[in-house]
């Protein structure tokens, strides 16, 4: 017969053992319930922003496969690639034996993600549309990975930075903004996109916020008629180059547009606004500065 003290010590050891885990459950950005029998140890990330979120939530060392352009933090560049946002190598993903695949809901091909689900692989859809959703993604991924302590701190830090920006720019006069995604065809973002939330925080008013598609195609005439005070686009690298990139060259003849007349044509580092990860708050800070610069040019 095992003494009572020995029985207690054995039970305590089992509870402390890394092999003993309770199931974890969260709801993803598609509204679907994701349940794992135990915290994920082998994760495939199918979007650059997802890779950044996983690292920030304390699970970077668990990513066994990712996609092209997952290059932040720097150590992510060494992770094996399993495709890009257009095509995934399903056989290679399956060979990695992941216990969790984190998918970009509208960035990955639906048919391929459906096939992954059909193979019985747990999928978590990540597509933050608001700044608060980024913090929530950090917390949910932390739950799925068993890294709640790190994820909770990261989420709290992110919320604090967002709160600080909101307070700083809460009373700024509004600025009408045209956000240019693509030139040919001319595309923008509606009010449901994360970038629109960044604009709002900085006192910006998205010219095409009421459009139905997330990424609507618009006409030059509609932009001219809206007369934005600022034009923004995402570029590679520098947030404020000395001269507008070729993306804005088509607008040079439209001098009646306030943004063109006042040279309020700004390029933001695409990695800071196109990826819904913790660094988006840095992109928001750059947007806020650009809108303030536009305000300073009023009446000149």
C-alpha positions in Angstrom: 0.0 0.0 0.0 1.4 3.4 -1.0 1.7 5.9 1.9 -0.6 8.9 1.8 2.4 11.3 1.5 3.8 9.4 -1.5 0.3 9.4 -3.1 0.1 13.1 -2.7 3.6 13.7 -4.2 2.8 11.4 -7.1 -0.4 13.3 -7.9 1.4 16.6 -7.6 4.1 15.4 -10.0 1.5 14.3 -12.6 -0.2 17.7 -12.4 3.1 19.5 -12.9 4.2 17.2 -15.8 4.4 18.8 -19.2 2.7 15.7 -20.6 -0.6 16.4 -18.7 -2.7 19.0 -20.3 -6.4 19.9 -20.4 -8.1 20.6 -23.7 -8.0 24.2 -24.9 -10.8 26.0 -26.8 -11.1 29.4 -28.5 -13.3 31.0 -31.1 -11.5 32.2 -34.3 -12.1 35.3 -36.5 -14.5 33.2 -38.7 -16.6 32.5 -35.6 -15.6 28.9 -35.5 -14.8 27.0 -32.4 -11.2 25.6 -32.3 -10.5 22.9 -29.8 -7.1 21.2 -29.2 -6.7 18.2 -26.9 -3.5 19.8 -25.6 -1.6 23.0 -26.4 -0.1 23.1 -29.9 3.6 22.1 -30.3 3.9 22.0 -34.1 2.3 25.0 -35.9 2.1 26.0 -39.5 1.6 29.7 -40.1 0.0 30.6 -43.5 0.4 34.4 -43.4 3.2 36.8 -42.5 1.0 38.6 -39.9 0.2 35.3 -38.3 3.9 34.5 -37.9 4.4 37.8 -36.2 1.4 37.2 -33.9 2.7 33.7 -32.9 6.2 35.0 -32.1 4.7 37.9 -30.0 2.4 35.4 -28.2 5.5 33.3 -27.2 5.3 30.4 -29.7 7.8 31.3 -32.4 9.9 28.2 -31.7 6.8 26.0 -32.5 6.4 27.2 -36.1 7.5 24.3 -38.3 6.3 25.8 -41.6 5.3 29.2 -43.0 4.8 31.1 -46.3 6.7 33.5 -48.4 7.3 37.0 -46.9 7.2 35.7 -43.3 10.3 37.6 -42.5 9.7 39.2 -39.1 11.1 38.8 -36.6 14.4 38.0 -38.4 14.6 34.4 -37.1 11.4 33.7 -39.0 13.3 33.7 -42.2 14.8 30.4 -41.4 11.5 28.6 -41.1 10.7 26.1 -44.0 8.3 27.5 -46.6 5.1 25.7 -47.6 3.9 28.1 -50.3 2.5 31.6 -50.5 -0.9 33.4 -50.4 -1.7 32.1 -53.9 -0.8 28.4 -53.6 0.1 26.1 -50.7 2.1 22.8 -50.8 -0.5 20.7 -49.1 1.6 17.5 -49.2 4.5 19.3 -47.4 2.1 20.8 -44.9 0.7 17.3 -44.1 4.3 15.9 -43.9 5.1 18.4 -41.1 2.4 16.8 -39.0 1.1 20.1 -37.5 -1.3 20.0 -34.5 -2.4 23.6 -35.5 -2.6 25.5 -38.7 -3.2 29.3 -38.5 -4.9 30.6 -41.7 -5.4 34.1 -43.1 -9.1 33.9 -43.7 -9.3 36.0 -46.9 -5.6 35.7 -47.9 -5.3 31.9 -48.4 -7.1 30.0 -51.1 -10.4 28.8 -49.7 -10.4 25.5 -51.6 -6.9 24.6 -50.2 -7.8 25.5 -46.7 -11.0 23.4 -47.0 -8.8 20.5 -48.1 -6.6 20.9 -45.0 -9.7 20.9 -42.8 -10.9 17.8 -44.6 -7.7 16.1 -43.6 -8.6 16.6 -40.0 -6.1 19.3 -39.3 -7.2 22.0 -36.7 -7.5 25.4 -38.3 -7.6 28.8 -36.6 -8.7 31.6 -38.9 -7.0 35.0 -38.2 -8.2 38.2 -39.8 -8.2 41.1 -37.4 -10.4 43.9 -38.7 -10.0 46.2 -35.7 -7.0 47.1 -33.5 -8.6 45.4 -30.5 -8.9 42.2 -32.6 -5.1 42.0 -32.8 -4.9 42.0 -29.0 -7.6 39.3 -28.9 -5.7 37.2 -31.5 -2.6 37.3 -29.3 -4.6 36.1 -26.3 -6.4 33.3 -28.3 -3.1 32.1 -29.8 -1.6 32.1 -26.3 -4.4 29.9 -25.1 -3.9 27.5 -28.0 -0.2 27.3 -27.4 -0.3 27.2 -23.6 1.8 30.5 -23.5 -0.9 32.6 -21.9 1.5 34.5 -19.7 3.6 35.8 -22.6 0.5 36.4 -24.8 -1.3 38.3 -22.1 1.6 40.7 -21.6 2.0 41.2 -25.3 -1.8 42.0 -25.6 -1.7 44.4 -22.7 1.4 46.2 -24.1 -0.4 46.5 -27.5 -3.5 47.9 -25.9 -1.5 50.4 -23.9 0.2 51.7 -27.1 -3.1 52.0 -28.9 -4.7 53.8 -26.0 -1.9 56.3 -25.9 -2.3 57.1 -29.6 -6.1 57.4 -29.2 -5.7 59.9 -26.4 -3.1 61.9 -28.3 -5.1 62.3 -31.5 -8.7 62.2 -30.1 -9.4 65.9 -30.6 -7.6 66.5 -33.9 -9.7 68.1 -36.7 -10.9 65.5 -39.2 -9.0 64.8 -42.4 -10.5 63.2 -45.5 -8.2 60.4 -46.8 -8.1 58.4 -50.0 -6.2 55.2 -49.3 -4.8 53.8 -52.6 -4.2 50.1 -52.7 -3.6 49.7 -56.4 -3.4 52.0 -59.4 -4.6 49.9 -62.3 -7.3 49.1 -61.6 -7.7 51.9 -59.0 -8.5 50.2 -55.7 -9.1 51.3 -52.1 -10.4 49.9 -48.8 -13.7 50.2 -47.2 -14.6 51.0 -43.6 -14.4 47.4 -42.4 -10.7 47.1 -43.2 -8.1 47.4 -40.4 -6.5 50.3 -42.2 -9.7 52.3 -41.9 -9.6 51.7 -38.1 -6.1 53.2 -38.1 -7.3 56.2 -40.0 -10.2 56.8 -37.6 -7.9 56.7 -34.6 -5.7 59.4 -36.2 -8.7 61.6 -37.0 -8.9 60.5 -40.6 -12.1 60.0 -42.6 -11.9 57.2 -45.1 -13.3 58.6 -48.4 -14.8 55.2 -49.4 -15.7 53.8 -46.0 -19.3 53.1 -47.1 -18.4 51.0 -50.1 -19.6 47.4 -49.8 -16.6 45.3 -50.9 -13.7 45.2 -48.5 -11.4 46.2 -51.4 -13.5 48.2 -53.8 -12.6 49.3 -57.3 -13.3 53.1 -57.7 -13.0 55.6 -60.5 -10.7 58.5 -60.8 -13.7 60.8 -61.1 -15.1 59.5 -57.8 -11.8 60.3 -56.1 -11.6 63.8 -57.6 -15.2 64.5 -56.7 -14.5 63.4 -53.1 -11.6 65.8 -53.0 -9.5 64.1 -50.3 -7.1 66.2 -48.3 -4.6 63.4 -48.0 -3.7 60.4 -50.3 -2.0 57.4 -48.6 -0.6 54.3 -50.0 1.7 51.4 -48.7 5.2 51.1 -50.1 8.3 49.1 -49.4 10.5 50.5 -46.7 10.7 54.2 -46.0 7.5 55.8 -44.6 8.0 59.3 -46.0 10.2 59.4 -49.1 11.4 62.8 -50.5 9.3 62.3 -53.6 6.0 60.5 -54.1 6.4 57.1 -55.6 5.1 56.2 -59.1 1.9 55.2 -57.5 0.9 58.8 -57.2 2.2 60.0 -60.6 -1.3 59.6 -62.2 -2.6 62.3 -59.9 -0.2 65.1 -60.9 -2.6 66.6 -63.4 -5.4 66.8 -60.9 -4.3 70.0 -59.2 -7.8 70.8 -58.0 -7.6 67.9 -55.6 -6.5 69.3 -52.2 -4.1 66.4 -51.5 -2.3 67.0 -54.8 -2.3 70.8 -54.5 -0.7 70.7 -51.0 1.5 67.7 -51.7 -0.2 65.6 -49.1 0.8 62.4 -50.8 2.2 59.9 -48.2 3.7 56.5 -48.5 3.6 54.2 -45.4 5.8 51.2 -44.9 3.6 48.4 -46.1 4.8 45.9 -43.5 3.5 48.2 -40.8 -0.1 48.5 -42.2 -0.7 45.5 -44.4 0.1 43.0 -41.6 -2.4 42.7 -38.8 0.3 42.1 -36.1 1.7 44.0 -33.2 3.8 46.3 -35.4 0.6 47.9 -36.9 0.6 50.3 -34.0 3.9 51.7 -35.5 2.2 52.1 -38.8 -0.7 53.9 -37.1 1.8 56.3 -35.5 3.2 57.2 -38.9 -0.3 57.7 -40.3 -1.1 60.0 -37.4 2.0 62.1 -38.0 1.2 62.4 -41.7 -2.3 63.6 -41.0 -0.9 66.1 -38.6 1.5 67.4 -41.3 -1.5 67.8 -43.6 -3.3 69.8 -41.0 -0.3 72.1 -40.6 -0.5 72.9 -44.3 -4.0 74.3 -44.1 -4.3 78.0 -44.9 -0.9 78.1 -46.6 
